[in-house]
């Protein structure tokens, strides 16, 4: 072989080597991009894995004890411009960490909450446009939270979200407890079905509301509770919803993949963001026992610690109110029938003839104050006290209330003076009729009025379509408004209970004067046509995951024609279950919702409502199955008293309860408020028994809840 030939062969060989080396480097680089990065829960049962596809699309998956829970699911952010954050990413850095703390809530289901997780933090870059997007995953023993994070950066200082492409690919056709996806209301009965059945059941699941906007025949709302064929309980929700729009879920019912559906603004955009910023946490709870789902504090733990240095002014509240007379009894919030329309600041109510059906009057409110003082209730809510109710609804009226001027028959100073003399406060009511600009226009003056007369809590409402027109109840703009009201109220040491607002996402940890919300179908619907019998066995798995609800239980007279002759139905609950709800439906805001006359009529049952605590040191979740039954025992704050409650669905429930959570060596007296043998929520709802017995930590109680029934127990030490 000539030298020329040898050189030629060597060159070809060298070139092949170089090409092979380059290919190997590319392969290694590609492998590093698609390689999975994982983190497990502290107990090792739950595993989250993150990777990029060959196209640079972020993905994740979740397994529980090697059982797929969330199959490989895509992540991405579509912007209102060409350079979306969907693909062609590379991983710049991956880091892991662990965290373990125990914190004390201002109020809650227990006095100490453990926050223990392992974290995976992935930093991504899109080289084509020099933009950065990160993911933070926190894996707990009971679930996963993750969010998008956007560091401050030169080429993405501001952006508008067109759509958030977060997927939750379910591993099967799970059983789900769901309500229709809606940008404006959550006031629906729950439906239990397979995921594949949602489309066919959607129309039947809908009902009328003052404001509603559906977005898909397979759209549902969070918190969504599911149960798998393997017996896992999976829940999808979000935590720390701040400066962003509320997330719903749109189901691909062929592949069982949920995709995030954000609430749009009036222009159709989903969120307006400025870096640095982050989205709310997307949460996936995974447990193998329904009781663990009720015990989970995943949502609270993903929120920031309390923002207030002084929380001494925030107190749980047990209250009654001038409310059920209107909701159930057909009485009016308005003062007169003389006014087809009202001009706030101009209309002279002193020249109007009262229609005589206005219960928010001086004499009636005094009766409620007297009742509250006699029976140990700290506050009395009065709705319909202020001018403007004659044309408040259905007109999308801007200047609808001033939140300051009482009707002629409501002497705000005299009534507050009278209440304070009895050791009682009045609770303020601010209905906005959805006119948010008007509420913010008057907010400071309204809070100052509360300061003047000694109010320290307010129930606000957002009935109807939102003004400015085109905004939805759960959009970014409104979510910012709700939080603005809470933080402004804190400056006045005022607690807030917002109705028709966005569903809670654990912000009560950060802002504990957010003492309650409605944000679901509550007791008021019992006065219309009733909630499904299993409703209160579902809510603790769904709505209550994000925070407490002002459910307004305690309706002891379930025959609605006793309060309104035009109604001919019973509420879908036994009397005993109404008592149980004070335990099973956790809230630091507890209303005894019935009228005083009915509590006098059933004074022996009413005793439990008077006795039951409103803040807790410890909670034990004894029995649970969504849609079937829930049994909970709670230890009252700073006492040795325990209270128990059971709520059951259509099938009733037989309980065998071990009282091993009681202190060893102590004797207790148990007072048991139970369904009678012939009790039934439809046929005999007011059949109940009250019995007493001595118990210890070795005692076993066998109790039966009727259809749509339950029981309540008070346990107090006697030595």
Order of alpha helices (4+ residues) and beta strands (2+ residues): alpha-beta-beta-beta-beta-beta-beta-beta-beta-beta-beta-beta-beta-beta-alpha-beta-beta-beta-beta-beta-beta-beta-beta-alpha-alpha-beta-alpha-alpha-beta-alpha-beta-alpha-beta-alpha-beta-beta-alpha-alpha-beta-alpha-alpha-beta-beta-beta-beta-beta-beta-beta-beta
